[in-house]
Amino acid sequence: MDRPPLLRRLAFALAVNLSAAGCLAQTDSLWTVWRNVSAPDSARLKAIQQLAWRTVFELPDSGIALANEQLALANRVKDIEAQYEAYTTLAVGASMKSDHSTALGHLQQGLATAQAMKDRKREANTYSNMSNVYKNLGDLPQALEQLRKSLRIDTELGNKEGLAGTYNNIGNVHTELGDLQLALENYQRSAQLADELDNTRGRAQALLNLGATHLELGQLDTALAEFRSSLTLYKAMGRKLEQGMAFNNMGRVLGQLGDTRQAFASLDSAEALLGAIGSMRQLVRTYINRGNLHLDEGRFAQAVDACSYGAKLANDHALLQQVRECELCLTQAYEGLGDYRRAFLAQRAYQQANDSLLELNDSKEVARMEVARIFQERMLADSLNNVQERYTRELAYQENLGQERDRRNILLFSSLGVLLVAGGLWARLRFMRRSRAAITQEKDRSDELLHNILPREVASELKLKGHAAAQHFDQATILFTDFKGFTQASEKLSPQELVEELNVCFKAFDRIVTARGIEKIKTIGDAYMCAGGLPDPLASTPADVVHAALEMQAFMRERKKDRDAAGKPAFEMRAGIHTGPVVAGIVGLAKFQYDIWGDTVNTASRMESAGEVGQVNISATTYQLVRDQRTSSGNAEFVFVPRGKVEAKGKGAMEMYFVRRSSEVA
């Protein structure tokens, strides 16, 4: 399923919720300004910029022509910001025409322009848009690399608008990788930020992608509601492309819900909108959806009409994925009509498109992520190739026979052969379904294990590239805990009891940090280490880490009460926290783990060792970051006990504070 990227614009915001008459009047006004050669160059550039941007989505060639005029004037008057905007519009136009290499060239020029201006917002914007081009080219590793660059800059700048677009595009890449849960998480982040910003376009985009993901997950009612909400917003903005996509998806959902009348009505609306603007990829998608809906209803002749026209458009515009889907639809439709000759030809065309896609994907690094899928398709191809060979032999034999009696005999033989082949193919398909289910189950188990060892973002990069690059984080909050009395308790407990008690405590800690978006790093003996603010800087804050440490101490106090009442030895705990820059990455090849390094880690360890049992000891740096935290009622979140300068091993005297929740003190 195609999902549109969220194209981020930084120079201006287009007006939305205007009436058709108002939009037309404003467009006329812009044309008046642009054609007035005596008007100031700055005013003319703003006018042509808005005209080009509005036009490029519906009439890409016209939008490109206007953007070239904008660029020529911007170059002549040396307006570097207008140059950047022109390059972005040209890239959008090229992408709309599926000319991805040209789009990438325009974006690279835009990136150089943004860097020359030292405009980091525009730089992040360009990286995010470049990721869309790489995704469309099938180079998902490069797409993710561009998004990491964008995410880092926008996080440093606190640019929520940029982050909303980047999270949306990260979701698109994970959709391509088949990781729907991770895609859903990123789309939800994008939607949340769009709501905070009251960004109508961002909200509409997030709803469209959330609906597509819920559709793939089989959550049809949720998907339909999201598509309808998205459609309402896009109608208000006058965005025909996205309206067409929403209608397309609604047609699919309504068909699966059994409301075929409304499903066809939605597809009719999609066809009218997409045909008017010439969006071939989405228009072909409409014919595929229409053909599949006819197939479900048993109307095989109508399915042939829809998918034949879709296949013609897809071939004319070199849309391999859509060619494959159209030919699969035709194969099933001709089989339904009993026209096995045409079914064979359609199946052969399907296989040719499939092989071309496999060759294309094999040339990309991402193909390693799809080994299971390729294996399944090749198994199916083996079965279908056998059928093809039999069809070819039978057809050639029939064409060489001249006598009617022999022809009747051969037709009878062929019919029996087709039945036998169909039976064999059905058995093979059943086997394939069982194999696919088994492979999917094993993949899910492997992914679950990997995600239990590594952060999701790091695991995805490792699966994609075979390695994961180390990353620098300007601000991470590190928490260390350590048990007092561990040695004495180990003398009183059996090895099994000791390990079980550690397991109970650390499992409780795992639940606490997971709930607050904190990344567990490792345990070393009786020490526990975790970090907030990585690998996703927005997942947790320094205050989240302080809350987690206080919750751990509360758990340990309750655990000690229970153990004391049972006459069993119990642990008490120290906890220390410090905030600062770290480097994070994967260590080793065998039994690898995600780890962090830097002086911040050493300082956090010193906060723990210089602390006291039952307390959470924080550094002056962390104190500065959390001291002004407020509850929803406006009261102080924490209270602090200044300890003054305390000697820390290898660090000298350092300012430290004990921290408690204000509610606990009261």
N, C-alpha and C positions, 0 to 999 in steps of 0.2 A: 504494500500500500504506500503510495507516494504521500509524503508529508512536506508541506512548504516550509522553508526556513523562515525564521523571524529576521527580516532585514532591518538592521539597526541604522537609524539616521541620527546624526548629531547636530547638524547645522540648523535644522528647522523642524517644526512639527506641522504636519498638514491638518487643516481644519476638518473636523468630523461633525456628524449630526446636522449637516446643512441640507436644506431642501434642494431638489433638483434645479429649481429656478435660481436659487442663491448660488449654487456651484457654477451654473452657466454664466451668471452675471460676473462672478469673480474671475472666471476664465477669460471672459471678454476683456475685463479690466487688465489682466496680466498681458494679454496680447497687445492691448493699446500701449502699455508701458514699453514692451519689448520693441515694438515697431517704431517707437518715437526715438529716432537716432539723436535727437537733441537732449533727451533725458540723461541724467547722470548715469555713468557706467555702473555704479553700485546698484542703482534701482533696476536697471535693465538686466543685470546679472541675477538679481533675486527673482525677477519675473520669469526669465527663461529657465532658471533652476527649478522653480515650482512647476512650470509647464512641462518640462522634460520628465520630471519625477512622476507627475500624474499620468502622463501619456505612456510611459515605458511599460507599465504592467498590462495594459490592454492592447496597445499597438507598438510592439517593441521596435520595429523599424523606424517609426516616426519618433519615438522617444530617443532612439540612438541619434537620429539626425539632429534633433533639438539639443541633445547633450554635446554633440560635436560643435554646434554653433556656440554653445555656452563655453566650451573649452577654448575655442578660438579667441573669443573676446577676453576670457580670463587670462590667457597667455599674453594677449596684446597689452592689457592694462596691468599685468603682473599681480593679479589677485590670487594669491596662493590658496586661500580657503575655497574660492569658487572653482579652482582647478581640482581640488580634492573632491568636491561634490560632483563635478562632471565625471571624473574617473569612476566614482561609485555608481552613478546612473548608467554609464556605459557598460559597467560590469553586470549590472542587473539586466540590461537589454540583451547582452550576449548570453547570459544564463537562460533567459526566457526563450531564446532561440536554440538552446542546447549547444551553443558554441563555447564550451567550457574553457578551452585553452585561451581563447581571446579574453574571456571574463577574468581568468587568472592574471593575464598580462595587465589588464586595466587595474586590478586590485593591487598588484605589485607596484604600479606607478603611484597609486593612491597611498600605499604604505610609505614609500619613499617621501612623498609630499608631507604626510603626517609627521614623519620623523624629522624632516627639515623644519617644520613648524614647532617641533618639540611639544606636540599636542598628543598627550598619552591617551586621552579618551578616543580620539580618532584612530590612533594606532591600535588600541584594543578592538575598536569597531571593525577595523579592516581585517585583523586576524580572525575575528568571528565570521565575517563574510567569506574569507578565503577558505574557512573550514567547509562551508557549504559547497564550494566548487570542488574541493578535493573529494568530498563525499559523493558528489555526482559523477566524478571520474572513477569512483570505486577505490580510491586510496584512503581507506579509513584510518590507518596509522597517522598519515599526515593531517587528516582532519582533526583528530584528537590532539595532535601536537599544537596546531593553531589555536584550538580552544583552550588548551592549558596556558598559552601565552596571554590570551585575552582575559581569562579568569584571574590570572595573577595580577595583571595591571588594574583591572576593575576592582578587585578586592583591596589592593593598596590604596586606590582612590576613593573607595566607598561608593562607587558608581552603581547604584541599584538598577538603573535603566539598562546599563550594559550587561550587568550580571543576569538580568531576566532574559535577555537575548541569548547569552552564552549558555545558560542552563537549558534553554529550549533546544539549541543546536546540539548540545551534548546528548540530550534525549534522543534527537534524530539519529545520531551515530549509534547509540546503543540499540535503537530500534533495528537499524541495519544489521547489527551483530546478533539480533535475536534475544537480547537480554531485556525483556519487556518490563520486569520489575524495576531494574535500574533506570530504564527509560521513563517509567512512570514517576519515579522519585524526582528526576530532574524536571519533568514537565510540571509537577506539583510545585517545585521551588520557583519555577518561572511564573506560574499562576499567582503564587503568593506575593511575589515581588510586584507583579503587574497590579494586583489589588492595592498594595500599599502605595503605589505611585498613581493610582487611578488612571492607568494606561489602558485605554479601550482596545487599541490594536493588540497590545501584548496579551490582554485577557482573552480576546477572541482567538488569537493564535494558540494560546495554551489550551483553551477549551477544545479546539479542533484536534490537537494532538492527543489530549487526554481521551477524547472520544474514540480516536483511532486505536489507541492502546487498549482501552476497555473493550472495544469490539474484538480485537485479537484475543483478549483474555476471556471472551464469551460473556461479558457483563453487558448484555444488550440494552436493558432499560437505562442503565447509567450512561452508556454510549449515546443513545438516542437523545437523552436530555441535554448532554453536552453539545452534540451537533446542532440541536435546535437553538440553544443559547448562542452558540458561535455564529450561526446563520443570522440571527437577529442583529448582532453587533456588526457583522460585515455588511448587511443591508444598509444600516445606518451610515456606514462609512463609504458605501458605493463601491465596494471591492468585489468585482465580478468574478475574478479568478477564484478567490477563496469561497465565495458563495457557491460557485459550481462544485468545488471540492466538498463542501458541506452537504449539498444536495446528493452528490455521488455517494457519500458515505451513508447518508440517511436512507438512500435506496437499498443499500446492502443490508442495513439493520432491519428495515421494515420487511424486506424479503425474508430474512431469517425469522422474524416474528410472525410471519404468515399473512401480513397485510400487503398482498401483491398489488392491489389497486393504488394504494398510496406509494408503494415502492416504485412502480412505473411512472407515476406522476412526478416523483422526485427526480428520477433519471431524465424525464422529459425536460424539466427545468434546468438540470445540469447541462444537457446537450445544447439547449438554446443559449445559455450563458457562455459556455466554453467554445462553442462554434463561432459565436460573435467575435470573440477576442482571439481566436486562432490558437488556443492552447492545446497542441496536438497530444501531448502526453496524457493530460487529464481527459481530453475528449475520447481518446482510445479507451481509457479506463471506463468511461461511461458505456461504450459499446460492449466491453467485456462484462460489466455488471449486468447489462440488459440481456446479453446472451446467456449468462449463467442463471439468471432469473427465469428465462424461458426454459432452460434445461430442467430446472427444478419443477416447473409446471408441466413438463412433458411436451412442450411445443417445440419440437425439434427443427421444423422448417424455419420458424421465426428465429431460433437460436442461430441457425446457419446464416440467415440474412444479417443479423447484428454482428456476429463474430467475423464474417467474411469482410464486411466493410471496415471493421476495426483492424483486421489483419492488413488490409490494403493501406490504410493510413499509417499503421505502425511500420510497415516495410518502406513506405515512401519517405519516412522520417527517421529510419534506422533506429527504431526503438525496440531493441532486442528482447527486453523483458516482456514488453507488451505483445510482441510477435509470438513469443512462446505461449503466453496465456491465451491468445486468440486461437492458435492452432490446437491447443489442448481442448478448448471449447468446441472447435469444429470436429475434432476427432470423436468426441462424445456425441455430438449432434448427429453426425453421419452414421455412427453406429446405431443410434436410436432410430434412424430412418431405414436401417438395413442396407445402406449404401457402403459396402465394405471396401470397394475400390477407392472411393473418395476418403473414407476413414483412414485407409492406409496412406494415401498421399498427405493428408493433414498430419497424421502421426509422424511421417518422415520429416515434414517441415518443422514440426515441434522439436524433433530430435536435433535437427540442424541448428535451430535457434538455441537449443539447450547446450549443444556442444560449443557454439560460439561464445555463450556466456561463461561456460566453464573455462574456456581458453583465456577469456578476458580476466576472470577472477583468479585463475592460476598465476597470472603475471603479477598479481598484487600480493602483498604480504598478508592481507586479510584472509586469503584462501585457506590458510592453516586453521583458521577458526571454523571452517565449514567442512572439515574432513568427513564428519558423520553424514552430513547432507549429501556431499558428493558421492560417498560410498553407496548411499541408498539409491540415488538417481542412476548410478552406473549399473547397479544390480537390476533396476527396472529396465534400463536400456538394453541389457543383455536379453531379457525376456522379449522385449519388443522387437529387437533385431532378428530374433528367431522367427517371430511372426512375419516380419517384413520379407525375409528370405522365402518363406513358404508362399506368401501372397505373390511375390515376384515370379516364382517358378510356375505357380498355377496360372497366372495371367499370361505368361509367355507360351505356356503349353496350349491354352485355349486359343490364342491368336494364330497358332500354327495348324489348328485342326480345321478342316474344310467341311466335313460331313456333319449333317444335323444330328445323326444318331450318336456319333462320338461326342459331339458337343454336349448333348443331353447327359451322356454318361459322365463326362468330365464335370459338368455343373453339379450333378448329384454328388460326385466324389468331393468336389470343392466345398459344397455345403456341409458335408460330413466333416471335412477337414477343418473348416472354419469353426464348427461346433467344438471339435476336439481342441483346436488351438485356443478358442475362447475359454473353454474349461481350464486348460492349462494356464492361460494368462490369469484367470480369476484366482486360481490356486496360488500363482506367484504373487498376485497383488495382496492376497490375504497374508501370505508369508511376509511380504514387504511391510504391511501394516504392523504385524507383530514385531518384526525386526526394528522398525522405526520407533515403536513404543519402548522396546528394550534399550535401544541406543539413547533415546531421550531420557529414560530413567537413569541410565548410567551417567549421562552428561550432567543431569541435575545433582546426582550424588557427588560427582567430582567438583562441580561448581560450589556446592554447599561446603565441602571440605576445604576448598581453596579460600572461600570467603571467610571461613572460620580461622584461617591462618593469617590472611592478609586483608588489608582494607579493600573494599570493592573496587575503588579507582585503580589501585595498584595491581590487583588481581586481573582486571580487564586489560591493563597495559601489558602485563606479563603474558597473558594468553595471546594477545595481539602481536607482540613483537618478539616474544621469547626472552625478553629482559625488561626491566623497569628502571628508568633513569632516576638517580638521586635528585631530590628537590630541596631547595632552600626555603625556609619559612621564617619570615621576619619576626613573627610573634607566635610562640607556642607556650602553653602553660603545662609544666611538668609536675606530676604528683608522684611522690615516693611514700610507701608505707613499710613499716618493719615491726615485727612482733617482739615484745619484751617477754622474757621468760621462755623463749622457744627451746633453749638447751635444757632447762630444768624440766619442762613439760615432756620433752622427748625421752628423758630418763624414766618418766613415770608411765609412759604410754607404749604400747606395742607399735611396731612399724606400721601395721595396718591402721591402728587407731590414730596415729600421728598424721598419716597421709589423709585419712578421712576427715580429720578436723581441719586440716589445711584446705581440703577440697570444699568443705562447707563454707569456709570464710571467703575463699577466692571466687566461688560461684556467686556468692552474694555481692561481692565487689564487681564481678562481671555484669550482673544485672543493673547495678547502680550506674556504672559508667556508660553502658549501652543506652540506658534511658535518657542520658544527658548528652548523647552524641560525642562522647569522649572515646578516643582510640586506646584500647589496651595494647601495651607494647610487649611486656613479658613479665614472668615471675622468675626470681632468682632465689631458690631456697624458700625462705619465709618472707621475702621482700616482694612487693607488688609495684609495678611501674605502669603509668598510663599518661596520656598527653591529650590536651584539648587544643583545638585550632589546627588540626591536621588529620588526614591529608586534605580535608575540606575546611578551609579557614572559617567558613560560616556555620559549621556544624555545631560548634560549642565556643563558649567564651571563658575568660578567666573566672568569672563568677560561677559558671557551671562546674568548674573543677573544684572550687572552694566548697560549693554545696555537696559535691560528690564526696569529698574528704570528710565533711561533717556527718554525712549519712553513713559512711563507713565506720566512723567512731561510734555513732549511735548504735549501729548493728553490733559492734564489738562489746559495748557495755551490756546490751541485752543478752548477748551470747554468754558473757561471763556470769551474769546473774543465774542463767539456766544451768551452766556448768557447776557453779559453786553450790547451787541447791542440790545437784545430783552428786556432789562430792567428787567431782572430776576436775583435773587441772584445766586452766583456761589461759588464753593469751590476752595480753594487753598490747596496745599499739601506739606507735608514734607515726605522725604524718607530716610531711614537709612539701611546700609548693614554691616554685619560682617560675617567672615568665621571662622569655627572651628568645633570641634567634636560635634555630637548630637546622641541621641537615638531616633528612630522613631518606631511607632507601632500604633495599633488600641486601642482606648479607649472605655471602656464600652461594654454593651451587647445590650441595646436598644438605637436606634439612634446613633450608634457608628460612630466614625470618625477617620481618619488617622491624627496623631498629632506627634509633635516633642518636645523633652525636652533637657535641659542642659543649662549650663552657656552661651553657644554661643547664644541661643535664647534670653536670658536676655540682653546680650550685644548688639545684633542687635536692640532690642527695645530701648535701651539707645541711639544708634546712631540716631534713628529716632527722639526721643524726644529732643536730643541736637542739631538737625539740624535746618535749616531755610527753610521758605516757598520757593518753587520753586527750591530748591537745592537737590542734592543727596549727603548725608553725609556718608562716609565710614570710617571704622576703619583702623588702621595701618596694621593689618594683611591682610585685603583685598587689601589694597594699594600695599603691597609687591607682591601680586599674580597677579595684573593687570597692574602694572606700566610699564612693558616692552612690553605690547601688541602692535603689529604693524598691519597696514593695508596691503592690498595686494601690494600697491606701496612702502611699506617700511617705511611709516611715522608713527609717534606715534598715537595710537588709541585714547588715552585720554589725557587730560591735567588736572592737579591737583592744587588746592589751599590749601597749608598747613595751618591748623588752629592752630597748636601748641597743647598744652595740654588744653583740655576743660573739665570742670567738668561734670561728668555723675552721675546721682543719684544712690547711692549705689555702685558705682565703683571707685569713686575718679576721679582724673584728667587723661584723656586718650588722646593719639594722634589721631587726626581726620583730614580728608581731604574732601573738596568739589571736585567733579569730573564732568567734562563736556567732550563731544566729541571734539576732536581737530578741526573737520570741523565746529562745531558751533562757536568756538572761532574765527576762521579765518573769 
